[in-house]
Amino acid sequence: MPVYKVKGKRKYYFMCRYSTATGERKQYHSKQYDTRKEAEMAESAFKVSDKPASSVLFLDVALEWINSSAPNNSPATLESKEYYVKGYFEPFHKMRIADITTMDIKRKLINSDRLIYTKSFSEMSTITKNKALSYLCSIFSYAQIYYGLQNNPANHIERFKATTKERLNEMRFLDVNEFNEVYLGAKNVNDDFADILYMLFWTGLRLNECLSLTFEDFNGTSVHVSKQYIARNGGYWDALKTKNSVRDVELNYKCIETIEKRYEMYSNKPKFNDSWFIFGGYKHICPASVRQWKNKTIEKYGFDFFRLHDLRHSHVAYLISKNIPMYNISRRLGHSGIDITMNRYGHLTKDANMMLINAINNE
């Protein structure tokens, strides 16, 4: 079963003969692959299975997909995959994977009234729905690579968008008193973490924006947010999400003192210069490390769970409580437009609207 190059293209495929379930001999022509290595891998898998997508069942591929990911997945992830395959994808178990269409997925899963562990698919959360579609897409992709499946029907299903209620429930707001308690706990876990936590709460910066700041970005009263450091592939600088993300963020006295303290600490180090990171010095602090410190603080002191991005939400809630105009808040956050800020935080202005109506009624 040699691998062939498509004439005039940088594509590869393989051809072979196989036996059907009735013993009939047929020739199989694989789909085209981007690299010779992918074609060879698919060829090797075909040698073992000797089953094209036209004859293999969905359940067999799904279980093989789970087993193939075992070396790279945690036990919890493998359990999650088994849960979805057995519960959510049961209508496809006895179908040949090559026969499953996009319409089948819509009818048998998305629009079905069938109960899945006491709930129908429509009653599931957006996260659960999208996770199911993601797993389904991965199973079909696996079949494309190892069984020559020509098309991935799950690719044509649009992902679900979170409802307003779900977006609100995702946000967690810490008031100043609660944050101060968390901050004191953080100081007993890691000094770097405590300083980062304080900066996030009182500036509304995104985590990697904060971790990417260098002393060159500090002018004594504000920080200039203009780029982000990506730790992957040996580390490199990259542009921010949008042009509005480039901005100057004013600092309160404590944030200024924090940066000045860290400058004094690092300035005595050999080879120090202003290109060093404010948090981390000559070495960038990985976002995963900050999350580990955060989880350790929550576990040690029994605080309610929060995400680091919730500190950004909390900063906005604080500014709104002080009647700061939404336009100014949007500029401070680096949103591409005020509509994004209003859609995300407009519900927090309800109290301000009540004050407005009361003022009108009192006239």
N, C-alpha and C positions, 0 to 999 in steps of 0.2 A: 504494500500500500504506500506508494511513494507520494511525496508532497509536490505539487506543481505550482508554478508561478503563472498568474493570470497575464496573458499577453498584453503588453502595453500599460500595465498597471502594477503598482506595488502591493499586490494582493496575492494570497496563497490559498490553496485548497487541496484536498486529498480525495482520491477515488478508491473504491473497493467493492468487492462483492460480498453479500451476506445472505443468510438463510432466514426466511420468514417463519412465522409460527407454524405454517403448514409444510415447511421443508422446501419451499420454492426458492430458487437462487435468483437474486436480483443484484443489480449494480447500484451502488450508492455514491452520489456526488455531493460532497460536503458544501456548506456555505463558504463564503470567502472570508479570510482572516487578514488582519492588518500586518501580522508578522509571520515569518516561517515558523518561529518557535510556538506561537499559538496554534498553528495548523498541526504541528508535530504533536503537541500536547493533546489536541482533540483526536488525532489519529491514534495515539496510544490508548486513550480512554475507549475509543471505539473497538480496538483490538480486544480489550478485556471484556467489554460488555457485548460486543457484536450485535448491539441493538440500536437502531436508529430511533430518532424521536417519534417516528410513525408507529412504533410498536411498544415503547416503554410507557408505563403508567406514571401519572403525576406523583402518587404517593411514594413510589420507588425512588424517583428523582429527588423528592423533598427530603426523604430520610438520608439519602446519600449526600445531599447538600449539607445537612446537619452534621453528619459524621466527618465530612471533609473540612469543616470549620472548627472541629474540636481542638486542634492544636493551638489555635489562635484566639479562641473564645473562652471566657470565664464560665464556670458551671452555671451561673445565673443566666447568662446569655443563651447557653445551650438549652436550658430549661424553658426559657421564654420562647425560643424557636419551636421546640416540641409542642408547647402549649398552643401556639398559633396554628401549627400544621394540623394537629389533632382536632382542635376546636373550630377554628375559622375556615380552614380549607377542606373540611370534610366533604363538601359537595364535589370536589375535583378528584378525590382519592382514586376512584376507579376509572377515571377518564384517561385516555391516552394524551400525553402532554401536548402532542402536535395538533390535537383536535380542539384544544381550548382556545376560544376566541375572546376578544375584548368584550363582546356582548355577553358571553358566558359569565365573565367576571362580574359584570354589572347585574345580570339577572340572578345569578346563584349566590352572590355575596353582598354587593352593595345595596341592591334594591330588594333583597329577600326579607321576608318576615320571619324566617327561620330563627329560632332562639339559639344563641351561642352563649352557653354558660349563663342561662336565665335572661339574657338580653338579646335584642335584635341588633344588627349591625348599625342601624340608624341611631340607636340609643347610646352607642359607644362614644367616648370622648374623641376629639379630633386627633389627639396624640395617638390613641389606640388605632384609629382608622388608618392613619398614615403609616404607622408601624406595620400594620397588616399588609398594606400595599407595598411597602418597602421590602418586606420579607418575600412577598409573592414575586416581585420584580427580580429579586436575587435568585430565586429558584429557577425562573425561566432563563435568566442569564447563564446560570450554571448549565442548563440544558443546551443552550446555544453553543457553549464552549465544548462540552463533553459528549453531546448527543447530536450535534448538528442541527438543532432547532433553528428554523429559518427566521422566525419572527418572535419578538417578545410582546405578547398582548397586553401586559401590565404597563408597558411604557406609554400607552395611549390613554391611561386613566389619569385625570387631573387629581392632584393632591388636594386634600380638604383644608379649608382655612378656618382658623380658630374663631369661635363665636365671641361676641363682645363679653358675655358672661365669663367665658373661659379666660380671655385676656385679663379680665379684672382679677379673677381668682389666682392667676399666675403671679400677679404682683404682690409683693409683701412690703409693707411700709413700716419702717422703724422710726419712732419719734425720737426726739433728742435725748430724753431720759433713758430710753431703752438702748439707744446707740452708745451712750456714755458707759452703761454697764458692760456692754460687749467690748468696748474699747479698753476698759480696765482689765477685763479678762484676757484680751489679746496681748496686752503688755506683759503678762505673766507667761505667755506662750512663746512669743518671738517679737523682738523690738522692731525689726523690719516690717513685719506684718502689721503691727499696731500703727506704724506711721503710714503705711499704704492704706489701711482701713480708714484712718482719719482723713486722708486726702480724698478718697473716693466719696465719703459721705458729705464732705463740705465743698466739693467742686462739681460732683455729678459726672466726673470723667468715666469713660469706659475703662475696664481693667487694663487692657493692653495699651491704651493711650497713656495711662498713668505709669505703667512699667517701662514705657518707651521714652519717658522724659529724661533729658540729660541736663546738666548744669548750664549748657549753652542756651537752653530754652527758658531759663529763669532770668527775669530782668529786675528782680527786687520786689515787685508787687504783683506780678502775674506770670503765668507760664504760656508759652507759645506752642500750641498743639499743631504739628504740621506733618508728622510722619509716624510710622509704627514699625517696631522691630519684630520680625518674624523669626522664631527660633529654629524652624525646620531647615533641613539641608545645610547645616553649618551656620545658619544665621544670616539674615540680610535685612536691609531697610526697604520698606514698601510704602506706597502712597496710602492715604486714608480713603475711606469708603466714598466720600463725595467731596466736592470743593468746599461745601459749607462746613465740613468737619474741620477744616483748617481755621483756627480761631485763637484768640487770646482769652484765657480764663483768669479772671481776677481772683486773688487769694485773700483769705482772712488772716489775721495776725498770727494765729497758731500754725497755719499751713506755712506761712513765711518763716516762722521760727523753726519749724521742722526741717525745711530745706536748708536753712542757714546752719543748723546743727549738723546736718549730714555733710554739708560742704566742709565744715571745720573738721569733721571726723575723717573724711577722705583726703583732704588736702595734705595731710602729713604722710600719706602713703607714697611709696616710690612710683615714679612715672605718672603721677596724677595729672590730669588735665580736664578742662571743662567738657570734654566729650564723654566723660564717664556718666553712667546712669545715676540719677538722683537716688533711685532705689536699687541697690545692688553693686554700685561702684563700677569696676571695670567689667563686671559680668552681669548680663541681663538676668533678672529673676523670672523664672518660668511661671506662667499663670497657674499651672497645675500645682506648684508649690504653695502659692497663696491660697488656693482652694483647700489644700491639705491642712494648712494652718487654721483656716476658718472652721473646717469640720472638727479639728482637734479642740478648738476653743468651745464650739457648741457642745461637744460631747463632755468636755471636762467640767463645764459650768452649767450645763443643762439649759442653755438658751433655746428658744424656739428656732427652728430651722429657717435660714434665709440664704438666698443666693447673693453672690457679690454684686450682681447687676441690680439687686434690690436696693442697694445703697444709692444708686443713681435715681431710682424711683423715689426713694426717701428724700433725696435732696430736692427733687421737684416738688414733692408734697410740702416740704418746709417752705420753699420759696412762694408757693401758692398761698400758704397760710399767712404769709407776710404781705399778701396782695401785690406781689411782683407781676407786672404785665406778662402775658403769655408770650408775646413777641420776644421780650428780653430773655425769657427762659429758653425759648427755642434756639436763639442765637448762642446762648451759653452751652447748650447741649450739643450744638453742631448738627442739628436736624436740617435736612435739605429743604424743609418748608414748615411753616407754622401749622399747616393742616395735619402733619404727622404728630406734632406735639398735642394738638387739640384732640385728635382721635385717641391718643394714648392716655392723656391725662385730663381731658375735658370734664370727666365726671367729678374730679376733685374740686371743681369750681362751683359745685352746687350750693355750698354755704354762702359763697360770694353772691350768687344769684338771689338767694333768699334775702340777703342784706339789701340788695338793689331794690327788690320788690317792696320790702318794708320801708325803705326810704321814700319810694314813690307814693305808697299808701299814706304815709305820714304828712304828705303835703296837702 
